[in-house]
Amino acid sequence: MARRKVELTKEQQQKNAEILARLEAERQRLIEETRALQQQTKRKPGRKRRNQYMADSEEE
């Protein structure tokens, strides 16, 4: 069967554009936060994952 092309109204197109813009903004924010966290961990001198894991398990 052939697919029928769906025509969106102006209102639907506007809503879709707003949603897509919101999603893109959220995506950019998450990317920036991830980069900031990665930079933080790189800046800490001598930090080792194993030592961090051991410190976390001792606190519990």
KESE-313005 format. One line per 2 residues: their letters; for each residue x, y, z of C-alpha. Coordinates in Angstrom, 2 decimals, padded with zeros to 5 digits. Example, Ala and Ser with C-alpha at 12.3 -4.5 7.8 and 13.67 -1.06 7.14 Angstrom:
BEGIN
AS = 012.30/-004.50/007.80; 013.67/-001.06/007.14;
This chain:
BEGIN
MA = 000.00/000.00/000.00; 001.15/003.48/-000.78;
RR = 001.59/005.85/002.10; -000.43/009.01/002.09;
KV = 001.41/012.26/002.68; 000.31/013.94/005.90;
EL = -000.31/017.66/005.74; 000.21/019.52/009.01;
TK = -001.66/022.68/009.82; 000.27/025.87/010.57;
EQ = -000.51/025.41/014.26; 000.84/021.84/014.25;
QQ = 003.96/022.93/012.40; 004.52/025.72/014.93;
KN = 004.07/023.35/017.87; 006.48/020.86/016.31;
AE = 009.05/023.61/015.75; 008.74/024.73/019.39;
IL = 009.15/021.17/020.66; 012.16/020.56/018.42;
AR = 013.75/023.82/019.57; 013.21/022.83/023.21;
LE = 014.73/019.40/022.62; 017.74/020.90/020.86;
AE = 018.26/023.38/023.71; 018.07/020.53/026.25;
RQ = 020.53/018.50/024.18; 023.00/021.39/024.07;
RL = 022.66/021.93/027.83; 023.37/018.26/028.51;
IE = 026.41/018.34/026.20; 027.78/021.39/028.02;
ET = 027.21/019.81/031.44; 028.90/016.60/030.34;
RA = 031.91/018.50/029.03; 032.14/020.47/032.26;
LQ = 032.10/017.26/034.32; 034.75/015.71/032.10;
QQ = 036.95/018.77/032.47; 036.49/018.67/036.26;
TK = 037.70/015.10/036.51; 040.67/015.81/034.24;
RK = 041.79/018.76/036.38; 042.04/016.81/039.62;
PG = 045.69/015.78/039.87; 046.44/012.20/040.76;
RK = 042.81/011.17/040.82; 042.35/007.51/040.12;
RR = 039.05/005.74/039.62; 040.10/002.82/041.80;
NQ = 040.96/005.11/044.71; 037.68/006.95/044.30;
YM = 035.80/003.64/044.32; 037.58/002.53/047.48;
AD = 036.83/005.85/049.21; 033.15/005.58/048.29;
SE = 032.85/002.02/049.61; 034.53/002.96/052.93;
EE = 032.00/005.72/053.58; 029.05/003.33/053.33;
